[in-house]
Amino acid sequence: MSIPTYSRCPAAHADDPRPCNGPVDAVRVIDRTGASATGCVLHGAVLLASLDGGRVYPLNGPAGSAIAVHRLAQSLPAFDFLSGAGR
């Protein structure tokens, strides 16, 4: 069984130039409809901050990754990379 490799995590928005922070499958972010994406801590937080009613669950990141994503998301505006924070 091969594990897919990504240059960036699936949660990273195409317009966000920042590299991933940690494992690309550290967390899973789920929206209110049940759609989900795996992501690193940074891009998982950006995605979570951009969702209304999103949730985050730990996957393969270090202990506390989901908590770190949740806390970071609380401090970010939606789509923060569009406002210059990510550029």
Secondary structure, 3 states (H helix, E strand, C coil): CCCCCCCCCCCCCCCCCCCCCCCCCCEEEECCCCCEEEECHHHHHHHHHCCCCCEEEECCCCCCHHHHHHHHHHCCCCCHHHHCCCC
